[in-house]
Each structure stands twice: as structure tokens, then as C-alpha cells.
């Protein structure tokens, strides 16, 4: 399963890298791409774990950049 999100307010390339690295380590994630230029985060993972993956990804995003607004892309 694949899910994409727009991270509004992301203005730090280093932070984008931290988000990508953190999400990539989550259980069930098979591939993750964080495009800083478009502020789009794309997560691919196991279908049965996707709800947990997305919830954990939101936690990581808020830890790295608390002001970011996450929207479905």
C-alpha cells in the first residue's frame, strides 16, 4: 500500500532528511521518499500495518517539526 502526504510548512532540508530516515525505520515500511522541493512524503508499506505506520510517521513529523501541517496528497 502507498500513502502520500503534503507537509505544509516544511522549510528545512535537514529536517526533511530526519523525517525520511525516521519513517524508513518503522516496522512494515518497505520504501519511503521525502521530497523537500515539493514537501511530499510518500510511504510504501505492508497493508495490514499501514494505519500504525501512518500514526507513527505523524509522531515523527511532529517531533522533528511541530509546526508542520500534514495533509493528504
Helices and strands as residue ranges (DSSP letters): E 2-8, H 13-24, E 29-35, E 40-45, G 47-49, H 50-64, E 69-72
